[in-house]
Amino acid sequence: MRVLIAGSGGLIGTALAARLRSDGHDVRRLVRRAARAADERGWDPPSARIDDGAFEGVDAVVNLCGAPLLPGRWSAMRKQVLLDSRVEPTEVLAEAVADHGVGVLVNASAVGFYGNTGSAVVDETGGTGSGFLAELCAAWEGATAPATAAGARVVTVRTGLVLAPKGGLLDVLRPLFKFALGGRLGNGHQYMPWIALEDEVGGIVHALAHETLSGPVNLTGPAPVTNADFTRALGHAVHRPAPWWVPGIAMKLVLGQAAEEMALFGQRAVPRRLEHTGYEFRHRTLESALAAAT
């Protein structure tokens, strides 16, 4: 296939481009500057401008655009940035997919779509939860509508917490745990829907190739764990104790709503559709994923 990737410079995009190329596919990357390499095409989402020829021969588009949710509090201005950085590029790409007759759009989303689900297991049949993240994800996914209306196969991949050797969540946590400063967050009962980077990329490749797969797909490991269990497992993986406890009220004082929805809320999300369509996980347990990432 010829695959056009928006957001190829991030953790997931970089790994995805490398995997697709190793599998023999042709990868083009959309960049928000003048193209400088043979595989690059420039674009500017706010003005809906995309370089001529960017979609020539393209079989599928992968959209991974979105400003980081952390660090920092979610002020009204920051919330608008988070929304615009996801919805605006998705609208532009979905319209372009429709205009150029591209057959497949794989669009990023997140398990935050479900809100705080407590200990209840949730799969792709779950409805939109409450809170800013749920509203953000719903708007993000809704922006793919023009591609769906044009007959493209649209997959919205709801990603969990990606565990990677470099970058992502573990870049923040690993130094703390190695100095025995790790600990559970709040009461530790909130579920953490983790996924190994290898399976995050593998799941996207599966979505690109599996012709009957469309709609929402959870990109999470098969066995989500509580924050308390995650804390113990990461401490064990780096051979350090994790004795500390960060009170939820302290986190909310520093980060406000961002702390609540990103760290104190959780989703016991499972990858029902991935497994039902035959995807084989490389890392089915948290211990396996942490061993590969640490």
C-alpha positions in Angstrom: 0.0 0.0 0.0 0.9 3.6 -0.2 0.1 5.1 3.2 0.0 8.8 4.0 0.6 9.6 7.7 -0.2 12.8 9.5 1.5 13.2 12.8 4.4 10.9 11.8 7.0 12.7 14.0 5.6 11.5 17.4 6.2 8.3 19.3 3.6 6.3 17.5 4.0 7.8 14.1 7.7 7.3 14.0 7.4 3.6 14.9 4.4 3.1 12.5 6.3 4.6 9.6 9.3 2.3 10.3 7.1 -0.8 10.6 5.2 -0.1 7.4 8.4 0.4 5.5 9.9 -2.8 6.9 6.7 -4.6 5.6 7.3 -3.2 2.1 4.8 -0.4 2.0 5.4 3.1 0.6 5.1 5.8 3.3 4.4 9.4 2.7 4.4 11.9 5.6 2.4 15.1 5.9 4.6 17.9 7.6 3.6 21.4 8.7 6.4 23.1 6.8 7.8 23.1 3.4 8.6 19.5 2.3 12.4 18.8 2.5 12.5 15.0 1.8 11.2 12.8 -1.0 8.6 11.2 1.3 7.3 14.5 2.7 4.3 16.6 1.6 3.5 19.9 3.2 0.2 20.9 4.7 -1.4 23.6 6.9 -4.7 22.4 8.6 -5.9 25.9 9.7 -6.0 27.0 6.0 -7.0 23.5 4.7 -3.9 23.6 2.4 -2.3 20.4 1.3 0.5 20.2 -1.3 -0.6 19.2 -4.8 0.0 15.5 -5.4 0.0 14.5 -1.7 -2.8 12.1 -2.3 -1.6 10.7 -5.6 -1.8 6.9 -5.5 -2.6 6.9 -1.8 -4.4 3.8 -0.6 -4.8 4.7 3.1 -4.4 7.7 5.4 -3.4 7.5 9.1 -4.1 10.6 11.2 -2.3 10.8 14.5 -2.5 14.5 15.0 -3.1 16.0 18.4 -1.3 18.3 21.0 -0.1 16.6 24.2 -2.7 16.4 26.9 -0.1 16.9 29.6 1.8 18.6 31.3 -0.1 21.6 32.7 -3.6 22.6 33.8 -6.5 22.6 31.3 -7.4 26.2 31.2 -10.2 27.2 28.8 -7.5 28.3 26.3 -5.6 25.0 26.6 -8.8 23.0 26.1 -9.4 24.9 22.9 -5.8 24.1 21.7 -6.4 20.4 22.5 -9.7 20.4 20.6 -8.4 22.4 17.6 -5.3 20.3 17.2 -7.4 17.2 16.8 -10.7 18.2 15.2 -9.4 20.7 12.6 -6.7 18.3 11.0 -9.2 15.5 11.1 -11.8 17.5 9.2 -9.3 18.5 6.6 -8.1 15.0 6.1 -11.5 13.5 6.1 -12.6 15.9 3.4 -9.4 15.1 1.4 -10.0 11.4 1.7 -13.5 12.0 0.4 -12.4 14.2 -2.5 -9.6 11.9 -3.6 -11.5 8.6 -3.2 -9.0 7.2 -0.7 -10.4 3.8 0.5 -9.2 3.8 4.2 -8.8 6.3 7.0 -7.4 5.2 10.3 -7.9 8.0 12.8 -6.5 8.4 16.3 -8.7 8.7 19.3 -8.4 7.6 23.0 -10.0 5.4 25.6 -10.9 8.7 27.4 -14.0 8.5 25.1 -15.6 6.3 27.8 -15.0 8.6 30.7 -14.5 7.2 34.1 -15.8 3.6 34.0 -14.6 2.4 37.4 -14.2 -1.4 37.6 -16.7 -2.1 34.8 -15.2 -3.8 31.7 -15.8 -1.6 28.6 -15.5 -2.6 25.0 -16.2 -0.7 21.8 -20.0 -0.9 22.4 -19.6 1.5 25.3 -21.2 4.9 24.9 -19.6 8.3 25.4 -18.7 9.1 29.0 -18.8 12.4 30.8 -15.9 14.9 31.1 -13.7 16.9 28.9 -11.7 14.0 27.5 -14.9 12.1 26.5 -16.2 15.2 24.8 -12.9 15.8 23.1 -12.7 12.2 21.8 -16.3 12.3 20.6 -15.7 15.5 18.6 -12.4 14.0 17.2 -14.1 10.9 16.0 -17.1 12.9 14.7 -14.8 14.9 12.4 -14.2 11.8 10.3 -17.8 11.9 9.0 -17.0 13.3 5.5 -14.8 10.2 4.8 -17.5 7.8 6.0 -20.1 9.6 4.0 -18.0 9.2 0.9 -17.7 5.4 1.4 -14.2 5.2 2.9 -13.6 2.5 5.5 -13.0 4.6 8.7 -11.4 3.1 11.8 -11.1 5.2 15.0 -8.4 3.7 17.2 -9.0 4.4 20.8 -5.6 4.2 22.3 -4.6 3.5 25.9 -1.4 4.3 27.8 1.5 3.4 25.4 4.5 1.7 27.0 7.7 2.2 25.0 11.5 1.9 25.6 11.8 5.6 24.8 9.1 8.3 25.0 5.6 8.2 26.3 4.4 7.5 29.8 7.5 5.6 30.9 9.8 8.5 30.1 8.0 10.3 32.9 7.7 7.4 35.4 11.0 5.5 34.9 13.4 8.0 36.5 11.1 8.4 39.5 10.8 4.6 40.0 14.5 4.1 39.6 15.2 6.5 42.4 12.5 4.7 44.6 10.2 7.7 44.3 7.4 5.8 42.6 4.0 5.3 44.2 0.3 4.8 43.6 -1.9 7.8 42.6 -4.9 8.5 44.7 -6.6 5.3 46.0 -4.9 3.3 43.3 -8.2 1.6 42.3 -8.5 3.4 38.9 -7.8 1.1 35.9 -4.9 1.8 33.5 -5.6 0.5 30.0 -1.9 0.1 28.9 -0.6 -1.1 25.6 2.9 -2.0 24.4 4.2 0.3 21.5 4.7 -2.8 19.4 1.1 -3.7 19.7 -0.1 -0.1 19.3 1.7 -0.1 15.9 0.6 -3.7 15.2 -3.0 -2.8 15.9 -2.9 0.1 13.4 -1.3 -2.1 10.8 -4.0 -4.7 11.4 -6.7 -2.0 11.0 -5.2 -0.9 7.7 -5.1 -4.4 6.4 -8.3 -5.9 7.8 -11.0 -5.1 5.2 -14.0 -5.8 7.3 -12.9 -3.7 10.3 -14.4 -0.2 10.7 -15.7 2.0 13.4 -14.1 2.2 16.9 -11.3 -0.2 17.9 -9.7 -0.2 21.4 -6.0 -0.3 21.2 -5.3 -1.6 24.7 -3.7 -4.6 26.1 -5.9 -7.6 26.9 -5.5 -7.3 30.7 -5.9 -3.7 32.0 -4.7 -3.3 35.6 -5.4 -0.9 38.5 -2.9 1.9 39.2 -1.9 0.0 42.4 -1.0 -3.1 40.4 0.7 -1.0 37.7 2.8 0.7 40.4 3.9 -2.7 41.9 4.7 -4.1 38.4 6.8 -1.2 37.3 8.7 -1.1 40.6 9.4 -4.8 40.1 10.5 -4.3 36.5 13.1 -1.7 37.5 14.1 -3.5 40.7 13.1 -0.7 43.0 10.5 -0.4 45.8 7.5 1.9 45.1 6.4 2.8 48.6 4.9 6.3 48.1 1.4 7.5 47.8 0.4 10.7 46.0 -2.9 12.0 47.4 -5.6 12.7 44.8 -6.3 16.1 46.4 -2.7 17.2 46.0 -2.7 16.2 42.3 -5.9 18.2 41.8 -4.5 21.2 43.5 -1.6 21.2 41.1 -3.2 20.1 37.8 -6.9 20.5 38.4 -9.2 18.7 36.0 -6.3 17.3 34.1 -5.1 15.3 37.1 -8.6 14.0 37.7 -9.3 12.8 34.2 -5.8 11.7 33.2 -4.6 10.1 36.5 -7.4 9.6 38.9 -10.1 8.4 36.5 -9.7 5.1 34.6 -11.1 2.8 32.0 -11.1 -1.0 32.2 -11.1 -1.0 28.4 -10.5 -4.3 26.5 -9.6 -4.8 22.8 -12.6 -6.9 21.9 -12.7 -6.0 18.2 -9.0 -6.5 17.7 -9.1 -10.0 19.2 -12.4 -10.9 17.4 -10.7 -10.0 14.0 -7.7 -12.2 14.7 -5.0 -9.8 16.0 -2.3 -11.7 18.0 -0.8 -9.6 20.8 3.0 -9.6 21.2 2.6 -8.6 24.8 -0.6 -9.9 26.5 0.4 -9.1 30.0 1.7 -5.9 31.7 4.8 -7.7 32.9 5.7 -8.7 29.3 5.1 -5.1 28.1 7.2 -3.6 30.9 10.0 -6.1 30.3 10.2 -5.0 26.6 10.1 -1.3 27.6 12.4 -1.2 30.5 
